[in-house]
Amino acid sequence: MGHKEDLLEGAKRCLLEKGYGRTTARDIVAASGTNLASIGYHYGSKDALLQQAFLALTEEWGSRAGAAGAEGGTPLPADPYARFHAVWEQVVAAAGASRQVWKLQTEVVTRIDDDEKLREAIKEPQREGRLGMAQGFLGIDPERDPEQARVAGLLCQALATGVMIQWMVDPETAPTADDLTAGLRVLMGES
């Protein structure tokens, strides 16, 4: 790897270990084995590098979650409730491994009112993430049916955020795939 890639990997490690607000340029340099000048040369600023690192981490999580939703390439069940259950069973099973990324995402959200550049940097990836969830979790092709993918992605993202927060606060009572599926049935009037 070159300095640019080393910096990105170092910044990702720092974000997961220290968080967004506590990561310094010197931390990134120490973690990457590069030098301070490399940050400015390759990314323009520490903040720009942290934004890229944050986006890379969330994209990596999204790819893992999407693969979980697709059950590692196995076709999703045709029955919508069985499909919903299968997807959320995989997502919930990964909750422990996802905790650091979720913690980072929560911290970043609390910073966007004071950091317009950060807000702008995450808007488009968030939109793309919704479509990725619609495709990975539900098998909806965003190119074939963009509106269905958009609204399904909005719901998946809202549900994932709520599940994430509940697992971070109280894993003992956080929702399981069974809970979520039963709740969906109640919501749909099928309980």
Disulfide bonds with the S-S distance in Angstrom:
none
